[in-house]
C-alpha cells in the first residue's frame, strides 16, 4: 500500500473559513457595546440587563446542543455544516440589527421583553447554528495539522482582528452620527449587512473534504447518524473534547470580562472614552502581527503546549500592567499592557482554536465515529455560558458597587471595573496554563491518531 497524503486546505478555503468568523466578530462587538447601549442610551437598569444576559445564555447553551445534533444529521449536496452558512446568512444579519431597535418611549417592562426576544433570536437561535456549523467545518475541511493552524489563523484575523477594528471604529462612527439611539441603529445595521455578505462568501469558498473511516469503507459511502444521547456520551468519553470544553470556558471568560468592561474602564477609570478607539487601534497591529508572523513559527518550533505557555504568560503580564495602569491612571503603562497583550494572541489563541478539530479525530480513533457537530456544539455551549457569566458579571458588579450611568463613580465601582478589565482575566490565564500543564499530550499523540485513521481508510487497498 502506498503512503497516503493528507489533503491540505487551499488558500480559498483558508480565506473562506476566516470570513465565516464574521458572525463571531459581530457577537464580540455586541458583547463590548450592547450593555452600555441598554444602560446609557435606553436607560435600562444595569442589574436587570446583567440578569437578562445570564438567563439568555442558559437557553443559548441548550440550543447549542440541539444545533450540534441537527448538523450531524444534516445531509445535503453541500455537506452537513457548510450549508447552514448560506441558509442563515440573511436572517443572522437582520436579527443582529434588530437588537438596537428597542422602543425608546416604551415602559421598562416592554423594553426588557423586546431586548430579551431580539437578543435570543440572534444569539440563541441563529448565531448558535452558524457558530456551531462554522466550528464543525475545520475537521471537515482538512486533517492536516498545519493546515488547521492556518485555518485558525485566518479565523483569528477576521474574528479577533475584526473585533478590535470594530471596537476602535464604533465609537467614532457613533460620535459622527450624533451618539444617539439613531446612530446606534445605523452603525449596527451596517455591521449586520457585513455579516450577511461574509457568510455567503464563506459558503462559496469552502468545501467539506474529510470523510470518516466509516463512510470511506461503506458501500453506500455514508455514515450512520448517532442519536443525541450517543453523541453526548461520545463527547464526554473523549478526554480532549472535555479539555477543549474547559479551555474554551477559561478563554472566553478572560476575553469577555475584558471586552465587556472596557468601555466602562476607559470612560470612568481612565476618564477618556476615546481611548477605546486609540488603544484598540494600537492593539490591532501587534495582534495581527502575532497571529500572522509569530503563531506559525511558535507552533512549528515548540508545539501547541509550549506555544500556549508563551502566549498565556505574555497575556498574564499584560493583565498585570493594565491593572496597575488603572490603579494609577497611567496611560503609558496601559499602552505597554495593550501592546504586550496583542503580541500574546497568536501563540495562545491559534492552538486553542484547533482543539475541537483534533478532538474529533481522537474521538474517531477511539470509537469509530466522528461527531463534528456535537463536538462543536458542546464547546460552543461553553462559549455561550462563559459569555453569559462574563456579561452578567459586568452588570452585577456595576450594580453591587453602586454604578450610576453618566456620572462620576465611587471608588468601589472603579475597583470593580479594574478587576473585570485586568485581574479576573489574569486568573483565567493562570487556569489555562495549569490545564495544559496537567492534561495536554496531543502534540505527541496526534501524529499516530491521524496515521491510524488513514491506515483504516486504505487498509483494504
The 8 nearest C-alpha neighbors of each residue, nearest first, counted from 0:
[[1, 460, 2, 457, 458, 3, 459, 454],
 [2, 0, 3, 460, 457, 4, 454, 458],
 [1, 3, 0, 4, 454, 453, 457, 5],
 [4, 2, 1, 5, 453, 457, 454, 0],
 [3, 5, 6, 2, 453, 7, 143, 1],
 [4, 6, 143, 7, 142, 3, 141, 453],
 [5, 7, 141, 4, 143, 8, 142, 208],
 [8, 6, 146, 143, 141, 5, 9, 142],
 [7, 9, 146, 141, 12, 13, 140, 10],
 [10, 8, 12, 11, 13, 7, 146, 14],
 [9, 11, 13, 12, 14, 8, 15, 204],
 [12, 10, 14, 9, 13, 204, 15, 205],
 [11, 13, 205, 15, 9, 14, 10, 204],
 [12, 14, 10, 150, 16, 11, 15, 153],
 [15, 13, 11, 17, 12, 16, 10, 18],
 [14, 16, 201, 12, 204, 18, 17, 13],
 [15, 17, 19, 13, 18, 14, 12, 201],
 [16, 18, 154, 153, 14, 19, 15, 20],
 [19, 17, 15, 20, 197, 201, 16, 21],
 [18, 20, 16, 201, 17, 198, 21, 15],
 [19, 21, 23, 18, 158, 17, 22, 154],
 [20, 22, 24, 23, 19, 194, 18, 158],
 [23, 21, 25, 24, 20, 194, 26, 126],
 [24, 22, 26, 20, 21, 25, 27, 158],
 [25, 23, 21, 158, 27, 162, 22, 26],
 [26, 24, 22, 28, 23, 27, 29, 21],
 [25, 27, 23, 29, 24, 28, 22, 30],
 [28, 26, 30, 24, 29, 25, 23, 162],
 [29, 27, 25, 31, 30, 26, 162, 24],
 [28, 30, 26, 33, 27, 32, 31, 25],
 [31, 29, 27, 28, 259, 32, 33, 26],
 [30, 32, 259, 28, 258, 29, 33, 27],
 [33, 31, 29, 35, 34, 30, 36, 28],
 [32, 34, 36, 29, 35, 30, 37, 31],
 [35, 33, 37, 36, 32, 38, 48, 30],
 [34, 36, 38, 37, 39, 33, 32, 40],
 [37, 35, 33, 40, 34, 39, 38, 32],
 [36, 38, 41, 34, 35, 43, 40, 39],
 [39, 37, 43, 42, 35, 36, 45, 41],
 [38, 40, 42, 35, 36, 41, 37, 404],
 [41, 39, 36, 42, 37, 38, 180, 179],
 [40, 42, 37, 43, 38, 39, 103, 36],
 [43, 41, 38, 39, 40, 37, 44, 36],
 [42, 44, 38, 37, 41, 45, 107, 48],
 [43, 45, 47, 46, 38, 48, 42, 37],
 [46, 44, 394, 48, 47, 38, 398, 49],
 [45, 47, 49, 394, 395, 48, 398, 44],
 [46, 48, 50, 44, 49, 45, 51, 43],
 [49, 47, 51, 45, 46, 50, 44, 52],
 [48, 50, 391, 394, 46, 52, 47, 51],
 [49, 51, 53, 47, 52, 48, 391, 54],
 [52, 50, 48, 54, 49, 53, 55, 47],
 [53, 51, 55, 49, 50, 54, 387, 391],
 [52, 54, 387, 50, 391, 56, 55, 51],
 [55, 53, 57, 51, 56, 52, 50, 58],
 [56, 54, 52, 58, 57, 53, 51, 59],
 [55, 57, 59, 387, 53, 58, 54, 384],
 [56, 58, 60, 59, 54, 55, 384, 61],
 [59, 57, 61, 55, 56, 60, 62, 123],
 [60, 58, 123, 56, 62, 57, 61, 55],
 [59, 61, 380, 63, 57, 62, 58, 383],
 [60, 62, 58, 63, 59, 64, 57, 65],
 [61, 63, 65, 59, 60, 64, 66, 123],
 [64, 62, 376, 66, 60, 61, 380, 65],
 [63, 65, 67, 376, 66, 62, 61, 377],
 [64, 66, 62, 68, 63, 67, 69, 61],
 [67, 65, 63, 69, 64, 68, 128, 62],
 [68, 66, 373, 372, 376, 70, 64, 69],
 [67, 69, 65, 71, 66, 70, 373, 227],
 [70, 68, 66, 72, 67, 71, 73, 65],
 [69, 71, 73, 67, 372, 72, 68, 79],
 [70, 72, 372, 68, 69, 73, 67, 79],
 [73, 71, 69, 70, 224, 68, 74, 79],
 [74, 72, 79, 70, 71, 69, 75, 80],
 [75, 73, 79, 78, 72, 76, 77, 71],
 [76, 74, 78, 77, 79, 73, 82, 80],
 [75, 77, 78, 74, 79, 82, 73, 81],
 [78, 76, 75, 82, 81, 79, 207, 206],
 [79, 77, 75, 76, 80, 81, 74, 207],
 [78, 80, 73, 74, 70, 81, 75, 71],
 [81, 79, 132, 82, 70, 83, 78, 136],
 [80, 82, 83, 84, 202, 78, 79, 132],
 [83, 81, 84, 85, 80, 77, 86, 78],
 [82, 84, 86, 85, 81, 87, 80, 129],
 [85, 83, 82, 198, 87, 86, 81, 88],
 [86, 84, 82, 83, 88, 199, 87, 202],
 [85, 87, 83, 84, 88, 82, 89, 90],
 [86, 88, 90, 85, 84, 89, 91, 83],
 [89, 87, 195, 85, 91, 198, 90, 84],
 [88, 90, 92, 195, 91, 87, 93, 86],
 [91, 89, 93, 87, 92, 88, 94, 125],
 [92, 90, 94, 89, 93, 88, 125, 87],
 [91, 93, 191, 195, 95, 89, 194, 94],
 [94, 92, 90, 95, 96, 91, 191, 89],
 [95, 93, 97, 121, 91, 96, 92, 90],
 [94, 96, 92, 93, 97, 191, 121, 98],
 [95, 97, 188, 93, 94, 187, 98, 191],
 [98, 96, 94, 100, 99, 95, 93, 117],
 [97, 99, 117, 96, 100, 95, 118, 114],
 [100, 98, 97, 184, 101, 96, 183, 187],
 [99, 101, 97, 98, 102, 184, 96, 103],
 [100, 102, 99, 103, 110, 113, 114, 98],
 [103, 101, 105, 104, 100, 110, 113, 109],
 [104, 102, 105, 101, 41, 110, 180, 100],
 [103, 105, 102, 106, 110, 107, 41, 101],
 [104, 106, 102, 103, 109, 110, 107, 108],
 [107, 105, 109, 108, 110, 104, 103, 111],
 [106, 108, 110, 109, 111, 105, 43, 112],
 [109, 107, 111, 106, 110, 112, 105, 113],
 [110, 108, 112, 106, 111, 107, 105, 113],
 [109, 111, 107, 113, 108, 112, 114, 101],
 [110, 112, 114, 108, 113, 109, 115, 107],
 [113, 111, 115, 109, 114, 110, 116, 108],
 [114, 112, 110, 116, 111, 115, 117, 109],
 [113, 115, 111, 117, 112, 116, 118, 110],
 [114, 116, 112, 118, 113, 117, 111, 119],
 [117, 115, 113, 119, 114, 118, 120, 112],
 [116, 118, 120, 98, 119, 114, 115, 113],
 [119, 117, 115, 121, 120, 116, 114, 122],
 [118, 120, 123, 122, 121, 116, 117, 115],
 [121, 119, 117, 124, 118, 122, 123, 116],
 [120, 122, 94, 125, 119, 118, 126, 95],
 [121, 123, 119, 126, 124, 120, 118, 127],
 [124, 122, 59, 119, 127, 120, 121, 62],
 [125, 123, 120, 127, 122, 121, 126, 128],
 [126, 124, 121, 127, 128, 91, 122, 129],
 [125, 127, 129, 122, 128, 121, 130, 124],
 [128, 126, 130, 125, 124, 129, 123, 63],
 [129, 127, 131, 125, 126, 66, 130, 132],
 [128, 130, 126, 132, 127, 131, 84, 133],
 [131, 129, 133, 127, 132, 128, 126, 134],
 [132, 130, 134, 376, 375, 128, 133, 129],
 [133, 131, 80, 135, 129, 130, 134, 128],
 [132, 134, 130, 136, 135, 131, 129, 19],
 [133, 135, 131, 136, 132, 375, 137, 130],
 [136, 134, 371, 132, 133, 375, 372, 137],
 [135, 137, 139, 133, 134, 138, 140, 80],
 [136, 138, 140, 139, 135, 356, 134, 141],
 [139, 137, 356, 140, 136, 141, 142, 135],
 [140, 138, 209, 136, 207, 137, 141, 208],
 [139, 141, 207, 208, 137, 138, 209, 136],
 [142, 140, 143, 138, 139, 7, 209, 8],
 [141, 143, 138, 144, 5, 6, 147, 209],
 [142, 144, 146, 141, 145, 7, 5, 147],
 [143, 145, 147, 146, 142, 148, 141, 357],
 [146, 144, 148, 147, 143, 149, 295, 7],
 [147, 145, 149, 143, 148, 144, 8, 7],
 [146, 148, 150, 144, 145, 149, 151, 143],
 [147, 149, 145, 151, 146, 150, 152, 349],
 [150, 148, 152, 146, 151, 147, 153, 145],
 [151, 149, 147, 13, 153, 148, 152, 154],
 [150, 152, 154, 148, 149, 153, 349, 352],
 [151, 153, 149, 155, 154, 150, 290, 349],
 [154, 152, 17, 156, 150, 155, 151, 149],
 [153, 155, 17, 151, 152, 157, 156, 158],
 [154, 156, 158, 159, 152, 153, 157, 151],
 [157, 155, 160, 153, 154, 158, 159, 152],
 [158, 156, 161, 154, 155, 160, 17, 159],
 [159, 157, 155, 24, 161, 20, 156, 160],
 [158, 160, 162, 155, 161, 156, 157, 163],
 [161, 159, 156, 163, 162, 157, 158, 164],
 [160, 162, 157, 164, 158, 159, 163, 165],
 [163, 161, 165, 159, 24, 164, 160, 28],
 [162, 164, 166, 160, 165, 161, 279, 283],
 [165, 163, 161, 167, 162, 166, 168, 160],
 [164, 166, 162, 168, 167, 163, 169, 161],
 [167, 165, 163, 164, 169, 168, 162, 28],
 [168, 166, 276, 164, 279, 165, 280, 169],
 [169, 167, 165, 171, 170, 166, 172, 164],
 [168, 170, 172, 171, 166, 165, 167, 173],
 [169, 171, 173, 172, 168, 174, 276, 167],
 [172, 170, 174, 173, 168, 169, 175, 276],
 [173, 171, 175, 169, 170, 174, 168, 176],
 [172, 174, 178, 170, 176, 171, 182, 175],
 [175, 173, 178, 177, 171, 176, 172, 170],
 [176, 174, 172, 173, 177, 171, 178, 182],
 [175, 177, 182, 173, 174, 178, 172, 179],
 [176, 178, 174, 179, 175, 173, 182, 181],
 [179, 177, 173, 174, 182, 176, 180, 183],
 [180, 178, 182, 177, 181, 183, 40, 173],
 [179, 181, 183, 182, 184, 40, 178, 41],
 [182, 180, 184, 179, 183, 185, 178, 176],
 [181, 183, 185, 176, 179, 180, 184, 173],
 [182, 184, 180, 186, 181, 185, 187, 173],
 [185, 183, 181, 182, 99, 187, 186, 188],
 [184, 186, 182, 188, 183, 187, 181, 189],
 [187, 185, 189, 183, 188, 184, 182, 190],
 [186, 188, 190, 189, 184, 96, 185, 183],
 [187, 189, 96, 191, 185, 190, 186, 184],
 [190, 188, 192, 187, 191, 186, 185, 193],
 [189, 191, 187, 193, 188, 192, 194, 186],
 [192, 190, 92, 188, 194, 189, 193, 96],
 [191, 193, 189, 195, 194, 190, 92, 196],
 [192, 194, 190, 196, 191, 195, 197, 189],
 [195, 193, 191, 197, 192, 92, 196, 22],
 [196, 194, 88, 92, 192, 198, 89, 197],
 [195, 197, 193, 199, 198, 194, 200, 192],
 [198, 196, 194, 200, 18, 195, 199, 201],
 [197, 199, 201, 195, 200, 19, 84, 196],
 [200, 198, 202, 196, 201, 85, 197, 203],
 [201, 199, 203, 197, 202, 198, 204, 196],
 [202, 200, 15, 198, 19, 18, 204, 203],
 [201, 203, 199, 200, 204, 205, 84, 85],
 [204, 202, 200, 201, 205, 199, 15, 206],
 [203, 205, 15, 201, 11, 12, 202, 200],
 [206, 204, 12, 15, 202, 203, 201, 16],
 [207, 205, 208, 140, 12, 204, 81, 77],
 [206, 208, 140, 139, 209, 78, 205, 136],
 [207, 209, 140, 139, 206, 141, 210, 6],
 [210, 208, 139, 140, 141, 207, 211, 138],
 [211, 209, 214, 215, 208, 212, 139, 213],
 [210, 212, 214, 213, 215, 369, 209, 368],
 [211, 213, 215, 456, 214, 216, 455, 210],
 [212, 214, 211, 215, 216, 217, 222, 367],
 [215, 213, 221, 220, 217, 222, 211, 212],
 [216, 214, 212, 213, 217, 220, 456, 211],
 [215, 217, 213, 214, 212, 218, 456, 220],
 [218, 216, 220, 214, 219, 215, 213, 221],
 [217, 219, 220, 216, 221, 214, 215, 213],
 [218, 220, 217, 221, 214, 222, 216, 215],
 [221, 219, 214, 217, 218, 215, 222, 216],
 [222, 220, 214, 219, 217, 223, 213, 215],
 [223, 221, 214, 213, 224, 220, 217, 211],
 [222, 224, 225, 221, 213, 214, 368, 72],
 [225, 223, 72, 222, 226, 71, 368, 370],
 [226, 224, 229, 230, 223, 227, 71, 228],
 [225, 227, 229, 228, 230, 224, 68, 231],
 [226, 228, 230, 229, 68, 231, 225, 65],
 [229, 227, 231, 230, 226, 232, 225, 233],
 [230, 228, 232, 226, 231, 227, 225, 233],
 [229, 231, 233, 227, 232, 228, 225, 226],
 [230, 232, 234, 228, 233, 229, 227, 235],
 [233, 231, 229, 234, 230, 235, 228, 236],
 [234, 232, 230, 236, 231, 235, 229, 237],
 [233, 235, 231, 232, 237, 236, 240, 230],
 [234, 236, 237, 232, 233, 241, 231, 240],
 [235, 237, 233, 234, 232, 238, 241, 240],
 [238, 236, 235, 234, 240, 239, 362, 233],
 [239, 237, 241, 240, 242, 236, 235, 358],
 [238, 240, 242, 358, 241, 237, 243, 354],
 [241, 239, 243, 358, 242, 237, 238, 234],
 [242, 240, 244, 238, 239, 243, 235, 245],
 [241, 243, 239, 245, 244, 240, 238, 246],
 [244, 242, 240, 246, 241, 245, 354, 247],
 [243, 245, 241, 378, 247, 242, 246, 240],
 [246, 244, 242, 248, 247, 243, 241, 249],
 [245, 247, 249, 243, 248, 244, 250, 431],
 [246, 248, 250, 244, 249, 245, 243, 251],
 [247, 249, 245, 251, 246, 381, 385, 250],
 [248, 250, 246, 252, 427, 247, 251, 253],
 [251, 249, 253, 247, 252, 248, 246, 254],
 [252, 250, 254, 253, 248, 249, 255, 385],
 [251, 253, 249, 255, 385, 250, 254, 256],
 [252, 254, 424, 250, 251, 427, 256, 255],
 [255, 253, 251, 257, 252, 256, 258, 250],
 [254, 256, 258, 257, 252, 259, 251, 389],
 [257, 255, 389, 259, 419, 254, 253, 258],
 [256, 258, 420, 255, 254, 260, 259, 261],
 [259, 257, 255, 31, 261, 260, 256, 254],
 [260, 258, 31, 256, 255, 257, 30, 261],
 [259, 261, 263, 258, 257, 262, 420, 264],
 [260, 262, 264, 258, 263, 259, 257, 265],
 [263, 261, 265, 264, 260, 266, 275, 272],
 [262, 264, 266, 261, 260, 265, 267, 416],
 [265, 263, 261, 268, 262, 266, 267, 416],
 [264, 266, 269, 272, 262, 271, 263, 268],
 [267, 265, 272, 270, 271, 263, 264, 262],
 [266, 268, 270, 264, 263, 269, 265, 408],
 [269, 267, 264, 270, 265, 413, 266, 325],
 [268, 270, 265, 271, 328, 267, 266, 264],
 [271, 269, 266, 267, 268, 265, 272, 264],
 [270, 272, 266, 273, 265, 269, 274, 267],
 [273, 271, 266, 265, 274, 275, 270, 262],
 [274, 272, 275, 276, 271, 277, 170, 265],
 [275, 273, 277, 276, 272, 278, 271, 265],
 [276, 274, 273, 278, 277, 279, 167, 272],
 [275, 277, 167, 274, 273, 279, 278, 280],
 [276, 278, 274, 280, 279, 275, 281, 273],
 [279, 277, 281, 280, 274, 276, 275, 282],
 [278, 280, 282, 167, 281, 276, 277, 163],
 [279, 281, 283, 277, 282, 278, 167, 276],
 [282, 280, 278, 279, 283, 277, 284, 338],
 [281, 283, 279, 280, 341, 338, 284, 337],
 [282, 284, 280, 286, 281, 285, 163, 279],
 [283, 285, 287, 286, 282, 288, 281, 280],
 [286, 284, 341, 288, 342, 287, 283, 289],
 [287, 285, 341, 289, 283, 284, 288, 342],
 [288, 286, 290, 289, 284, 285, 291, 283],
 [289, 287, 285, 291, 292, 286, 290, 284],
 [288, 290, 293, 345, 342, 286, 287, 292],
 [289, 291, 345, 287, 294, 288, 152, 292],
 [290, 292, 288, 289, 287, 293, 294, 152],
 [293, 291, 288, 289, 290, 294, 295, 296],
 [292, 294, 289, 295, 296, 290, 297, 291],
 [293, 295, 345, 346, 297, 290, 296, 292],
 [294, 296, 298, 297, 293, 299, 292, 291],
 [297, 295, 299, 298, 294, 293, 300, 292],
 [298, 296, 294, 300, 295, 299, 301, 306],
 [297, 299, 302, 295, 301, 296, 300, 303],
 [298, 300, 296, 297, 301, 302, 295, 145],
 [301, 299, 297, 298, 296, 302, 295, 306],
 [300, 302, 298, 305, 297, 299, 306, 303],
 [303, 301, 298, 304, 299, 305, 306, 300],
 [302, 304, 306, 350, 298, 305, 307, 442],
 [303, 305, 307, 306, 302, 435, 308, 439],
 [304, 306, 308, 307, 301, 303, 302, 309],
 [305, 307, 346, 303, 309, 304, 308, 297],
 [306, 308, 347, 310, 304, 305, 309, 346],
 [309, 307, 305, 311, 306, 310, 312, 432],
 [310, 308, 306, 312, 307, 311, 313, 305],
 [309, 311, 347, 343, 346, 307, 313, 312],
 [310, 312, 314, 308, 313, 309, 428, 307],
 [311, 313, 315, 309, 314, 310, 308, 316],
 [314, 312, 316, 310, 343, 315, 311, 317],
 [313, 315, 317, 340, 311, 316, 312, 343],
 [316, 314, 318, 312, 425, 317, 313, 311],
 [315, 317, 319, 313, 314, 318, 312, 320],
 [316, 318, 336, 314, 320, 340, 315, 319],
 [319, 317, 421, 321, 315, 316, 320, 425],
 [318, 320, 316, 322, 317, 321, 323, 315],
 [319, 321, 336, 317, 323, 318, 322, 324],
 [322, 320, 324, 333, 318, 336, 323, 319],
 [321, 323, 421, 319, 325, 324, 320, 318],
 [322, 324, 326, 320, 325, 321, 319, 327],
 [325, 323, 329, 321, 333, 327, 328, 332],
 [324, 326, 328, 322, 323, 327, 417, 321],
 [325, 327, 323, 324, 328, 322, 417, 329],
 [326, 328, 329, 324, 325, 323, 322, 330],
 [329, 327, 325, 324, 269, 326, 330, 268],
 [328, 330, 324, 327, 332, 331, 333, 325],
 [329, 331, 333, 332, 334, 328, 324, 269],
 [332, 330, 334, 333, 329, 335, 324, 336],
 [333, 331, 335, 324, 330, 334, 329, 320],
 [332, 334, 330, 321, 336, 324, 331, 335],
 [333, 335, 337, 331, 332, 336, 330, 338],
 [336, 334, 332, 338, 337, 333, 339, 331],
 [335, 337, 317, 320, 333, 339, 321, 334],
 [336, 338, 334, 340, 335, 339, 282, 333],
 [339, 337, 341, 335, 340, 336, 282, 285],
 [340, 338, 342, 336, 341, 337, 317, 335],
 [339, 341, 314, 337, 317, 343, 338, 342],
 [340, 342, 286, 285, 338, 339, 343, 282],
 [343, 341, 289, 285, 339, 286, 340, 344],
 [342, 344, 310, 340, 341, 313, 314, 345],
 [343, 345, 347, 341, 348, 342, 346, 286],
 [346, 344, 290, 294, 289, 347, 348, 349],
 [345, 347, 294, 310, 306, 307, 344, 348],
 [348, 346, 310, 307, 344, 345, 311, 349],
 [347, 349, 351, 345, 344, 350, 352, 346],
 [348, 350, 352, 151, 351, 345, 347, 152],
 [351, 349, 353, 352, 303, 348, 347, 354],
 [350, 352, 348, 354, 353, 349, 347, 246],
 [351, 353, 349, 350, 354, 151, 348, 355],
 [354, 352, 350, 351, 356, 355, 357, 147],
 [355, 353, 357, 351, 356, 243, 352, 358],
 [354, 356, 358, 357, 353, 243, 359, 240],
 [357, 355, 138, 359, 358, 353, 354, 137],
 [358, 356, 354, 360, 359, 355, 361, 353],
 [357, 359, 361, 355, 239, 240, 356, 360],
 [360, 358, 362, 356, 357, 361, 369, 371],
 [361, 359, 363, 357, 362, 358, 364, 356],
 [360, 362, 358, 364, 359, 363, 357, 365],
 [363, 361, 359, 365, 364, 360, 358, 366],
 [362, 364, 367, 368, 369, 360, 366, 365],
 [363, 365, 361, 362, 367, 366, 360, 448],
 [366, 364, 362, 363, 367, 361, 237, 368],
 [367, 365, 363, 368, 362, 364, 233, 369],
 [366, 368, 363, 364, 365, 369, 213, 212],
 [369, 367, 363, 366, 370, 362, 213, 211],
 [368, 370, 363, 359, 371, 362, 211, 367],
 [371, 369, 373, 372, 374, 359, 368, 71],
 [372, 370, 135, 374, 373, 369, 375, 359],
 [373, 371, 67, 71, 375, 70, 135, 374],
 [372, 374, 67, 376, 370, 375, 68, 371],
 [375, 373, 371, 376, 372, 377, 370, 234],
 [374, 376, 372, 378, 131, 135, 373, 134],
 [375, 377, 67, 379, 373, 63, 131, 64],
 [378, 376, 380, 379, 374, 375, 64, 373],
 [377, 379, 244, 381, 380, 375, 376, 382],
 [380, 378, 376, 382, 381, 377, 375, 383],
 [381, 379, 60, 377, 383, 378, 63, 382],
 [380, 382, 384, 378, 379, 383, 248, 385],
 [383, 381, 379, 385, 380, 384, 248, 386],
 [382, 384, 386, 380, 381, 385, 56, 60],
 [383, 385, 387, 381, 386, 382, 56, 380],
 [384, 386, 388, 382, 387, 252, 248, 383],
 [387, 385, 389, 383, 388, 384, 390, 382],
 [388, 386, 53, 56, 384, 390, 385, 389],
 [387, 389, 385, 391, 386, 390, 392, 53],
 [388, 390, 386, 392, 256, 391, 387, 255],
 [391, 389, 393, 387, 392, 388, 386, 259],
 [390, 392, 49, 388, 53, 394, 389, 393],
 [393, 391, 395, 389, 390, 394, 396, 388],
 [394, 392, 390, 391, 396, 395, 397, 389],
 [393, 395, 49, 45, 46, 397, 391, 392],
 [396, 394, 392, 398, 46, 397, 393, 49],
 [395, 397, 399, 398, 393, 394, 392, 400],
 [396, 398, 402, 394, 400, 395, 399, 393],
 [397, 399, 395, 396, 401, 46, 400, 402],
 [400, 398, 396, 401, 397, 395, 402, 412],
 [399, 401, 412, 397, 411, 398, 402, 396],
 [402, 400, 398, 399, 412, 397, 403, 409],
 [401, 403, 397, 398, 400, 412, 408, 404],
 [404, 402, 406, 401, 405, 408, 407, 397],
 [403, 405, 406, 39, 402, 38, 42, 407],
 [404, 406, 403, 39, 407, 408, 267, 266],
 [407, 405, 404, 403, 408, 402, 267, 409],
 [406, 408, 409, 267, 405, 403, 404, 402],
 [409, 407, 412, 406, 402, 413, 410, 403],
 [408, 410, 412, 411, 413, 407, 401, 402],
 [411, 409, 413, 412, 414, 408, 415, 400],
 [410, 412, 414, 400, 413, 409, 415, 401],
 [413, 411, 400, 415, 410, 414, 409, 402],
 [412, 414, 410, 416, 415, 411, 268, 417],
 [415, 413, 417, 411, 416, 412, 410, 418],
 [416, 414, 412, 418, 413, 417, 411, 419],
 [415, 417, 413, 419, 418, 414, 264, 420],
 [418, 416, 420, 414, 419, 415, 421, 322],
 [417, 419, 422, 415, 416, 421, 420, 423],
 [420, 418, 416, 417, 256, 423, 421, 257],
 [419, 421, 257, 417, 418, 260, 416, 256],
 [422, 420, 318, 322, 418, 424, 419, 423],
 [421, 423, 418, 425, 424, 419, 426, 322],
 [422, 424, 426, 425, 419, 418, 421, 427],
 [425, 423, 253, 427, 426, 422, 421, 428],
 [426, 424, 422, 428, 315, 423, 427, 318],
 [425, 427, 423, 429, 428, 424, 430, 422],
 [428, 426, 430, 424, 249, 425, 429, 253],
 [429, 427, 431, 425, 430, 426, 311, 315],
 [428, 430, 426, 432, 427, 431, 433, 425],
 [429, 431, 427, 433, 428, 432, 434, 426],
 [432, 430, 428, 434, 429, 433, 246, 435],
 [433, 431, 429, 435, 434, 430, 308, 436],
 [432, 434, 436, 430, 431, 435, 437, 429],
 [435, 433, 431, 437, 436, 432, 438, 430],
 [436, 434, 439, 432, 438, 437, 433, 304],
 [435, 437, 433, 434, 438, 432, 439, 304],
 [436, 438, 434, 435, 433, 439, 432, 440],
 [439, 437, 435, 434, 436, 440, 242, 433],
 [438, 440, 435, 441, 437, 436, 304, 434],
 [441, 439, 442, 443, 444, 438, 304, 435],
 [440, 442, 444, 445, 443, 439, 357, 239],
 [443, 441, 440, 444, 445, 302, 303, 304],
 [444, 442, 441, 445, 440, 446, 447, 302],
 [445, 443, 441, 447, 446, 442, 448, 440],
 [446, 444, 448, 441, 447, 443, 442, 449],
 [447, 445, 448, 449, 444, 450, 443, 442],
 [446, 448, 450, 445, 449, 444, 451, 443],
 [447, 449, 445, 451, 446, 450, 364, 452],
 [450, 448, 452, 451, 446, 447, 453, 445],
 [451, 449, 447, 453, 452, 448, 446, 454],
 [450, 452, 454, 448, 453, 449, 447, 455],
 [453, 451, 449, 455, 454, 450, 448, 456],
 [452, 454, 456, 450, 451, 455, 457, 449],
 [455, 453, 451, 457, 458, 452, 456, 450],
 [456, 454, 458, 452, 453, 457, 451, 212],
 [457, 455, 453, 212, 454, 458, 215, 452],
 [456, 458, 454, 460, 459, 455, 453, 0],
 [459, 457, 455, 454, 460, 456, 0, 453],
 [458, 460, 457, 456, 455, 216, 0, 454],
 [459, 457, 458, 0, 456, 1, 454, 455]]
